[in-house]
Amino acid sequence: MLGRWFTRGERLDAHHGHATHPWYMVLWLTGVDYFSTLGYQPGIALLAAGALAPLATALLVLVTLLGALPVYSQVARRSYAGQGSIAMLETLLPGWTGKLLVLGLLGFAATDFVITMTLSAADAAQHAVENPLLHPWMGDHRMGVTCALLALLTAVFLRGFVEAIGLAALVAVPYLALNVVVLGRGVMEVAADPSRLAGWREALWSHGDPASLALAVALLFPRLALGLSGFETGVSVMPLVDGGPEDAARRRPEGRIAATRKLLATAALLMSVLLLASSFVTAVMVPPEAYAEGGEASGRAIAWLAHLWFGHGFGTVYDLSTIAILWFAGASALAGLLHLVPRYLPRFGMAPEWIAWRRPLVMVLFGICLAVTWAFDADVEAQGGAYATGVLVLILSAAVAVALDLGRERRPATVFFWAVAAVFAYTLVDNVIERPDGVIIAGLFIAGILVLGMVSRWRRATELRVTEVRFADAASASVWSGLTGRRVCLVPMRVWGRDAIERKAQEIHRYYAVKDPLAFIHVLLLDNRSEFLSPLRLSVTRQGPHAVIEVTGAVSIANTIAYVSELIDPVSLFLGLTRRNLMAQALRFLAWGEGETGLKVYAILLRYWEWTSEDDIRPRIFLMSE
């Protein structure tokens, strides 16, 4: 009964059409992830940099506008269906090299999205329990509130969640407006009290001369890197962006690409202004004892100022708006994971069947979020390093993908993007050395993905593994029509050629009483045999009384022979045995699609017949030693 409930929901690998919207509406769907970092970024910046926070934030803004934005503008042009940088690297690095890299990046992407959910929920809980009007009801139960928000998120997705652009705008626009009000008041407060600005300057210059300040800022910058989040989301929502009616007639949707670039640039500029203003106002106006760990402004610096300047009524409105956008950011992250995981693992043959269903995957992710929340004790600042690690790995992978692609095109901009990749690599390494928890979490995800993948690929190895069949020409289709429906005996051939076919035909007639025509089949494998599924191309001809079938584009010999056998439904099937070491042959079959073909075809057909309820007469199977 529970199994039926789990599989009653939506299949995540089903293809759904997307309604498109103007880019300035889709902007808010990206913004709930990107803009929500204002809820905790200023506080984390103060803890990490103190008086240096505005300068470190200015460096972050430069890296955003001169590094991340150009990178993702290129990604948008090269991945306009919303696949993002991970898909670009898979294309640039085919085979198991590319797939292993993709699996590694999926581990870091999972870290990014999971920490987005847990950190956002923890910060929302922090705003709730610190609110003077809500505190009597919630007390200091930050962990309980965080888990409750995650449970609510899970319940919504179990019922069925659709990313509503209108709802995203309803959440993000008021939140930004409230921040503008608070930060505008902050600028006025600084202007009205020059002593505070003087105090900040004194604290700033206590770190040394300009050269010392520049070095300190460069060293502090990696700790603020979580402010770069949101770009990968900006690319993933590309299918929702309306590029105009002209795109329908274009091979490349230039309208959608241009609109997405506007979206990315607008989001980056808006966030840059808000980050600069928030870091300056909080650094000048929030005392160190307030933003220290356990202080009243810890994890909620702007909210603390909102209560201080406008009273608890306005402050509560600000807190509720912050909780809403942080919760919606978690929803956006969970939707991203539900979109990302089924895109790769089932296609690689590295996921069980249940991973394609929304409900069981949501429950697994909920369990992971609870474990991460418990491990970090629902602490916002403690999760910042892990979050930054996931964000930086994705941005670094995007920069490398763009640089590789431009290098193939021999474009001069290649050097620039390798330089950008070097900046993100430095930031990532420094962040990992300082706070390795992100790599640890990603390592656990990667290990889990690899173990799950290997077990799933082994268990799914006896599937037919074919997506479709195409004929080489009309003559092939015509000859094929005369073979189906128990009219021939199917004979797979390892060695191919006219003489080999004649020798095999003579051998069969010498040892077996066969009166039906023979159809010989030879399978040619793809160079990239790391693919789990593939389309087949059949060339079917006549060689005297025999039919000759040549199959190209296969990823496994045994699975292809079994698939073609089921299409033809032959009278008999003659399978050869090499009598070589079975363990070595099994490993070759799993990795490269080769091996003891005869036994594997037999095993695949048996499993397929168990799955189907057909009562058709099965072919006689003969196992022949080669």
C-alpha positions in Angstrom: 0.0 0.0 0.0 2.8 2.4 0.9 4.6 1.5 -2.4 1.4 2.3 -4.4 1.2 5.7 -2.6 4.8 6.5 -3.4 4.3 5.7 -7.1 1.0 7.5 -7.4 2.6 10.9 -7.8 4.4 12.5 -10.6 7.2 10.8 -12.6 10.2 13.2 -12.6 11.6 11.8 -15.8 8.5 12.6 -17.8 8.8 15.4 -20.3 6.5 18.4 -19.6 6.1 21.4 -21.6 6.9 24.8 -20.0 4.8 27.9 -20.3 7.1 30.8 -21.0 7.1 34.3 -19.4 8.9 37.6 -19.9 12.4 37.6 -18.4 11.6 40.2 -15.8 9.0 37.8 -14.3 11.3 34.8 -14.4 13.9 37.0 -12.6 12.0 36.6 -9.3 12.2 32.8 -9.6 15.9 33.2 -9.7 15.8 35.9 -7.1 14.2 33.8 -4.3 17.5 31.9 -4.2 19.8 34.8 -4.9 18.2 37.7 -3.0 17.3 35.6 0.0 21.0 35.5 1.0 20.5 39.0 2.3 18.9 37.3 5.2 22.2 36.0 6.4 25.1 37.3 4.2 25.6 40.6 6.1 25.8 38.9 9.4 28.2 36.3 8.1 30.3 39.0 6.5 30.5 40.9 9.8 31.6 37.8 11.7 34.2 37.0 9.1 35.6 40.4 8.4 34.3 42.9 10.9 35.1 46.5 9.8 36.6 45.0 6.6 33.2 43.6 5.5 32.4 46.5 3.1 35.7 46.2 1.3 35.5 42.4 1.2 31.9 42.7 -0.2 33.2 45.2 -2.8 35.7 42.6 -4.0 32.8 40.0 -4.0 30.8 42.4 -6.2 33.8 42.8 -8.6 34.1 39.1 -8.9 30.4 38.8 -9.5 30.2 41.4 -12.3 33.6 40.7 -13.9 33.7 36.9 -13.4 30.5 35.0 -12.6 28.3 37.1 -14.8 30.4 36.8 -18.0 30.8 33.0 -17.3 27.1 32.4 -17.0 26.3 34.6 -20.0 28.4 32.2 -22.0 26.8 29.2 -20.4 23.4 30.6 -21.3 24.5 30.8 -25.0 25.8 27.2 -24.9 23.2 25.5 -22.7 20.0 27.3 -23.7 17.8 24.3 -22.8 18.6 24.8 -19.1 21.1 22.0 -18.7 23.7 24.3 -17.2 27.5 23.8 -16.9 27.3 20.2 -15.8 25.8 19.1 -19.1 28.4 21.2 -20.9 31.2 19.3 -19.3 29.6 16.0 -20.0 29.5 17.0 -23.7 33.1 18.3 -23.7 34.5 15.2 -21.9 32.7 12.1 -23.3 33.0 8.6 -22.0 33.5 7.5 -18.4 35.8 10.6 -17.8 32.9 12.9 -18.4 30.4 10.8 -16.5 32.6 10.4 -13.4 33.1 14.2 -13.5 29.3 14.7 -13.7 28.8 12.4 -10.8 31.3 14.3 -8.8 29.7 17.6 -9.7 26.3 16.2 -8.8 27.7 15.5 -5.3 28.7 19.2 -5.0 25.4 20.3 -6.5 23.5 18.2 -4.0 25.6 19.9 -1.3 24.7 23.3 -2.6 21.0 22.6 -2.9 20.7 20.7 0.4 22.6 23.3 2.4 20.4 26.0 0.7 17.4 24.2 2.2 18.9 23.6 5.6 20.6 27.0 5.9 17.6 28.9 4.7 15.3 27.0 7.1 17.8 27.6 10.0 18.0 31.3 9.2 14.2 31.6 8.9 14.0 29.9 12.3 16.5 32.3 13.7 14.3 35.3 12.5 11.3 33.6 14.1 12.7 32.8 17.5 14.5 36.2 17.8 11.4 38.1 17.0 10.0 39.8 20.2 6.4 39.1 19.2 7.0 35.4 18.2 9.5 34.5 20.9 6.9 33.9 23.6 5.3 31.3 21.4 8.5 29.6 20.1 11.0 30.2 22.8 14.5 29.2 21.9 13.6 26.1 20.0 15.5 27.0 16.8 16.2 23.3 16.0 12.5 22.4 16.3 11.4 25.4 14.2 14.0 24.5 11.5 12.8 20.9 11.3 9.2 22.0 11.2 9.9 24.3 8.2 11.7 21.4 6.5 8.8 19.2 7.2 6.4 21.8 5.8 8.5 22.0 2.7 8.4 18.2 2.3 4.7 18.1 2.8 4.1 20.6 0.0 6.3 18.7 -2.4 4.7 15.3 -1.5 1.3 16.9 -2.4 2.7 18.4 -5.6 4.6 21.7 -6.0 4.7 23.8 -9.1 7.2 26.6 -9.3 4.8 29.6 -9.5 6.5 32.6 -11.0 3.7 34.9 -9.7 4.2 33.5 -6.2 8.0 34.1 -6.4 7.4 37.7 -7.4 4.9 38.1 -4.6 7.6 36.9 -2.1 10.7 38.6 -3.6 9.4 42.0 -4.5 8.1 43.0 -1.0 11.3 41.6 0.5 13.5 43.7 -1.6 11.3 46.8 -1.0 11.6 46.3 2.8 15.4 46.0 2.5 15.5 49.2 0.5 13.5 50.9 3.3 15.8 49.6 6.0 19.1 50.3 4.2 17.9 53.7 3.1 17.2 54.5 6.7 20.7 53.2 7.5 22.3 55.6 5.0 20.4 58.5 6.6 21.5 57.4 10.1 25.1 57.3 9.0 24.8 60.7 7.4 23.2 62.1 10.6 25.8 60.7 12.9 29.3 61.2 11.4 30.9 59.8 14.6 29.8 56.3 13.6 31.4 56.7 10.2 34.6 58.0 11.9 34.6 55.0 14.3 34.3 52.6 11.4 37.2 54.3 9.6 39.3 54.1 12.7 38.6 50.4 13.0 39.3 49.9 9.3 42.7 51.6 9.4 43.7 49.7 12.5 44.4 46.8 10.1 47.3 48.7 8.5 48.1 50.6 5.3 46.3 50.2 2.0 48.5 47.4 0.9 47.8 45.5 4.1 44.1 46.2 3.7 44.1 44.8 0.2 45.9 41.6 1.3 43.5 41.2 4.2 40.5 41.7 2.0 41.8 39.1 -0.6 42.3 36.6 2.2 38.8 37.3 3.7 37.0 37.2 0.3 36.5 33.4 0.2 34.5 33.5 3.4 31.9 35.7 1.7 31.7 33.6 -1.4 28.2 32.3 -0.6 27.0 35.6 -1.9 27.7 34.3 -5.4 24.8 31.8 -5.3 21.9 32.0 -7.8 23.7 32.0 -11.1 23.2 28.2 -11.8 19.6 28.7 -10.9 19.4 31.6 -13.4 20.5 29.3 -16.2 18.3 26.3 -15.1 15.2 28.4 -15.5 16.0 29.3 -19.1 13.2 27.1 -20.6 10.7 29.4 -18.8 12.0 32.6 -20.5 10.0 33.8 -23.5 12.4 34.7 -26.4 9.7 36.0 -28.7 7.9 34.5 -31.7 11.0 34.5 -33.8 12.7 31.8 -31.7 10.3 29.2 -33.1 11.9 29.5 -36.5 15.5 29.6 -35.3 17.9 26.7 -34.7 19.3 28.6 -31.7 16.8 30.6 -29.6 18.7 33.9 -29.7 15.7 35.7 -28.2 15.7 33.5 -25.1 19.5 33.7 -24.8 19.4 37.5 -24.9 16.5 37.7 -22.5 18.3 35.3 -20.1 21.4 37.5 -20.2 19.3 40.5 -19.3 17.9 38.4 -16.4 21.3 37.5 -15.1 22.7 41.0 -15.5 19.7 42.5 -13.7 19.9 40.1 -10.8 23.6 40.6 -10.5 23.4 44.4 -10.5 20.4 44.4 -8.0 22.2 42.1 -5.7 25.5 44.0 -6.0 23.9 47.2 -4.9 22.1 45.6 -2.0 25.2 43.7 -0.8 27.3 46.9 -0.9 24.6 48.9 0.9 23.9 46.2 3.5 27.6 45.5 4.3 28.3 49.2 4.7 25.3 50.0 6.9 25.7 46.9 9.1 29.4 47.4 9.5 28.9 51.0 10.6 25.7 50.7 12.6 25.8 47.2 14.2 28.1 46.9 17.3 30.4 43.9 17.5 28.7 42.5 20.6 25.4 42.4 18.7 26.7 40.5 15.6 28.9 38.1 17.5 27.8 34.5 17.8 24.9 34.4 20.2 24.3 38.1 19.8 21.0 39.7 19.1 22.0 40.5 15.5 23.7 37.1 14.8 22.4 35.8 11.5 19.9 38.6 11.2 21.8 41.9 11.0 19.3 43.8 8.8 16.3 42.5 10.8 17.9 43.7 14.0 18.2 47.2 12.5 14.6 47.1 11.3 13.4 46.4 14.8 15.7 49.1 16.2 14.7 51.9 13.9 11.1 51.1 13.0 9.8 49.2 16.0 8.6 45.7 16.5 5.6 46.0 14.2 7.6 46.9 11.1 10.4 44.5 12.3 7.9 41.7 12.5 6.7 42.4 9.0 10.3 42.3 7.9 10.9 39.0 9.7 7.8 37.4 8.2 8.9 38.6 4.7 12.4 37.2 5.3 11.0 33.8 6.5 8.8 33.6 3.4 11.6 34.2 1.0 14.0 31.9 2.8 11.3 29.2 2.8 10.7 29.8 -0.9 14.5 29.6 -1.5 14.4 26.1 0.1 11.5 25.2 -2.2 13.4 26.4 -5.2 16.5 24.3 -4.1 14.4 21.2 -3.6 12.7 21.7 -7.0 16.2 22.1 -8.5 17.3 18.7 -7.0 14.2 17.0 -8.2 14.9 18.3 -11.7 18.7 17.6 -11.6 18.9 14.0 -10.2 16.5 12.3 -12.7 18.2 14.1 -15.5 21.5 12.2 -15.1 21.4 9.1 -12.9 18.6 7.1 -14.7 20.1 8.0 -18.1 23.5 6.6 -16.8 21.8 3.5 -15.6 23.0 4.4 -12.1 19.7 4.8 -10.3 17.0 2.4 -9.1 13.5 2.7 -10.6 12.1 4.6 -7.6 14.4 7.6 -8.2 12.1 8.6 -11.1 9.2 9.1 -8.7 8.7 12.4 -6.9 7.5 11.2 -3.5 10.2 8.7 -2.5 12.9 11.0 -3.7 11.4 13.9 -1.7 11.4 11.7 1.4 15.0 10.7 1.0 16.0 14.3 0.6 14.0 15.2 3.7 15.9 12.7 5.7 19.2 14.0 4.4 18.2 17.6 5.3 17.3 16.5 8.9 20.7 14.8 9.2 22.5 17.9 8.0 20.5 20.2 10.2 21.3 18.0 13.2 25.0 17.8 12.3 25.2 21.7 12.2 22.8 22.2 15.1 20.7 24.4 12.9 23.5 27.0 13.0 23.5 29.5 10.1 27.1 30.6 10.3 28.4 27.0 10.7 26.8 26.0 7.4 28.2 29.0 5.5 31.4 27.2 4.5 29.7 24.1 3.2 27.3 26.3 1.2 30.1 28.3 -0.3 31.9 25.1 -1.3 29.0 23.9 -3.3 28.4 27.3 -4.9 32.1 27.7 -5.8 32.5 24.2 -7.3 29.5 24.8 -9.6 30.8 28.3 -10.7 34.3 26.9 -11.2 32.9 24.0 -13.3 31.0 26.6 -15.4 34.2 28.7 -15.9 36.2 25.6 -16.9 33.4 24.5 -19.3 33.3 27.9 -20.9 37.1 28.1 -21.2 37.3 24.6 -22.7 34.5 25.4 -25.2 36.1 28.7 -26.3 39.4 26.9 -26.5 38.0 24.5 -29.0 36.7 27.5 -31.0 40.2 29.1 -30.7 38.7 32.3 -29.3 40.9 35.0 -27.7 38.6 35.2 -24.8 39.8 31.8 -23.7 42.6 33.3 -21.7 40.2 35.6 -19.8 38.0 32.7 -18.7 40.9 30.6 -17.6 41.9 33.6 -15.5 38.4 33.7 -14.0 38.6 30.0 -13.4 41.9 30.5 -11.5 40.2 33.1 -9.3 37.4 30.8 -8.4 39.9 27.9 -7.9 41.8 30.0 -5.4 38.6 31.0 -3.6 37.5 27.3 -3.5 40.8 26.0 -2.2 41.1 28.7 0.5 37.5 28.1 1.6 38.1 24.3 1.8 41.3 24.7 3.8 39.5 27.1 6.2 36.2 25.1 6.4 36.4 21.6 5.0 32.9 20.5 6.0 31.6 21.3 2.5 34.0 18.8 0.9 33.2 16.2 3.6 29.5 16.5 2.9 30.0 16.5 -0.9 32.3 13.5 -0.5 29.5 11.6 1.3 27.1 12.5 -1.5 29.6 11.4 -4.1 30.3 8.1 -2.3 26.6 7.5 -2.0 26.0 8.3 -5.7 28.8 6.0 -6.8 27.7 3.1 -4.6 24.1 3.5 -5.6 25.2 3.9 -9.2 27.4 0.8 -9.3 24.7 -1.4 -7.6 22.0 0.0 -9.9 24.0 -0.4 -13.1 24.8 -4.0 -12.1 21.1 -4.7 -11.4 19.9 -3.0 -14.5 22.5 -4.6 -16.8 20.0 -7.1 -18.1 17.5 -4.5 -19.3 17.2 -4.2 -23.1 19.0 -0.8 -23.1 17.6 0.5 -26.5 15.7 3.7 -27.0 14.6 3.3 -30.6 15.4 1.6 -33.9 16.0 3.3 -37.3 16.6 1.6 -40.6 19.6 2.6 -42.8 17.3 2.8 -45.9 14.0 1.8 -47.4 15.5 -1.5 -48.7 16.5 -2.4 -45.2 13.0 -1.8 -43.9 11.6 -3.9 -46.8 13.8 -6.9 -46.1 13.2 -6.6 -42.4 9.4 -6.9 -42.9 10.0 -10.4 -44.3 11.9 -11.6 -41.3 9.5 -10.9 -38.4 7.0 -13.3 -36.9 8.8 -16.7 -36.6 10.1 -16.8 -40.1 13.8 -17.1 -39.5 16.4 -18.5 -37.1 18.6 -15.7 -35.7 22.4 -16.3 -35.6 24.6 -13.7 -33.8 28.1 -13.4 -35.4 31.2 -12.2 -33.6 33.4 -12.5 -36.7 31.8 -10.7 -39.7 32.1 -11.2 -43.4 30.7 -13.2 -46.3 33.0 -16.2 -45.8 32.4 -16.2 -42.0 28.6 -16.3 -42.7 28.9 -19.2 -45.1 31.0 -21.2 -42.6 28.6 -20.6 -39.8 25.6 -21.6 -42.0 27.3 -24.8 -43.0 28.2 -25.6 -39.3 24.5 -25.1 -38.2 23.1 -27.3 -41.0 25.8 -29.9 -40.2 24.9 -30.3 -36.6 21.2 -29.2 -36.4 18.1 -30.1 -38.3 17.2 -26.6 -39.4 14.8 -26.0 -42.2 14.0 -22.3 -41.6 16.0 -19.5 -43.3 18.9 -18.0 -41.3 19.2 -14.4 -40.3 22.8 -13.4 -39.3 23.3 -10.4 -37.0 26.5 -8.5 -36.2 26.6 -5.7 -33.6 28.9 -2.8 -33.7 29.4 -0.9 -30.5 29.6 2.8 -29.9 33.0 4.2 -29.1 31.5 5.7 -26.0 30.2 2.6 -24.2 29.6 4.5 -20.9 26.1 5.3 -22.2 23.4 3.1 -20.8 20.8 3.6 -23.5 21.2 4.3 -27.2 19.2 4.2 -30.5 20.1 1.5 -33.0 20.6 1.8 -36.7 19.8 -1.4 -38.7 21.1 -2.2 -42.2 19.3 -5.4 -43.5 20.3 -7.1 -46.7 20.2 -10.5 -48.5 23.2 -12.8 -49.0 21.8 -15.7 -51.1 19.1 -17.5 -49.0 20.3 -15.7 -45.8 19.3 -12.4 -44.3 22.2 -10.2 -43.0 21.5 -7.7 -40.2 24.2 -5.2 -39.3 23.5 -3.1 -36.2 25.4 0.1 -35.3 25.2 2.5 -32.4 24.8 -0.2 -29.7 26.1 0.1 -26.1 26.1 -3.6 -25.4 26.2 -6.6 -27.7 24.1 -9.0 -25.6 21.4 -6.5 -24.8 21.1 -5.5 -28.5 20.9 -9.1 -29.7 18.1 -9.8 -27.1 16.3 -6.6 -28.2 16.4 -7.5 -31.9 15.4 -11.1 -31.1 12.3 -9.8 -29.4 11.5 -7.6 -32.5 11.9 -10.5 -34.9 10.5 -13.3 -32.8 12.6 -16.0 -34.5 11.9 -19.7 -34.5 15.4 -20.5 -33.0 18.3 -18.5 -31.6 21.8 -19.8 -32.0 24.1 -18.4 -29.3 27.9 -18.9 -29.3 30.0 -19.6 -26.1 33.6 -18.6 -25.8 34.2 -20.7 -22.6 36.5 -18.0 -21.3 36.8 -16.9 -17.6 33.3 -16.0 -16.5 34.4 -13.4 -13.9 36.5 -11.5 -16.5 33.7 -11.8 -19.0 31.1 -10.4 -16.5 33.3 -7.4 -15.8 33.8 -6.7 -19.5 30.1 -6.9 -20.0 29.4 -4.4 -17.2 32.0 -1.9 -18.2 32.2 -2.2 -22.0 29.1 -4.1 -23.1 31.2 -7.1 -24.2 31.7 -10.5 -22.7 30.2 -14.0 -22.7 27.5 -12.9 -25.1 25.5 -16.2 -25.4 24.9 -16.6 -21.6 24.1 -12.9 -21.3 21.5 -12.9 -24.1 19.9 -15.9 -22.4 19.8 -14.1 -19.0 18.4 -10.9 -20.5 15.7 -12.7 -22.4 14.7 -14.6 -19.3 14.4 -11.4 -17.3 12.4 -9.7 -20.1 10.0 -12.6 -20.3 9.5 -12.5 -16.6 8.6 -8.8 -16.9 6.1 -9.3 -19.7 2.8 -11.2 -19.5 2.9 -12.3 -23.1 2.1 -16.0 -23.8 3.8 -16.1 -27.2 5.8 -19.1 -28.2 9.5 -18.4 -27.2 12.3 -19.2 -29.6 14.3 -22.4 -29.2 17.7 -21.4 -27.8 20.9 -23.3 -28.8 24.2 -22.7 -27.1 27.1 -23.4 -29.4 30.8 -23.6 -28.5 32.9 -21.4 -30.8 
